[in-house]
């Protein structure tokens, strides 16, 4: 089933990205072939994005914790 407003071809890739994000411990864990991990600039500086398709990105904001 495709969520309303989503293009069917994007749904599985988004699910894969979210699963990888859930398992990631660091930003570097998201630097995988095909995801095109890159830092954002301007107002979104400090956030990262991975590519879903062409001009569709998933933006990830990292949070700092006291854990080492």
Residue, then its C-alpha position, 0 to 999 in steps of 0.5 A: x500500500x502506498x501512503x497517500x501523496x507518495x510516489x510508489x517508487x519512493x516508498x521502499x527507498x524511504x523505508x530503507x533510508x529510515x531503517x538505516x537511520x534508525x540503526x545508525x550510531x553516527x552520521x558516517x553510518x549513513x554514508x553508503x553508496x547510492x545515498x549521497x550523504x551531504x551536509x546542508x548549508x545556510x539555515x539548515x547548517x548542522x543538518x545532513x541529507x541523503x538522496x531519495x530520487x533526483x530532487x527528493x531528499x531526506x534531511x537528518x538533523x543530528x543531536x548531541x548527547x552526553x554519550x561518548 
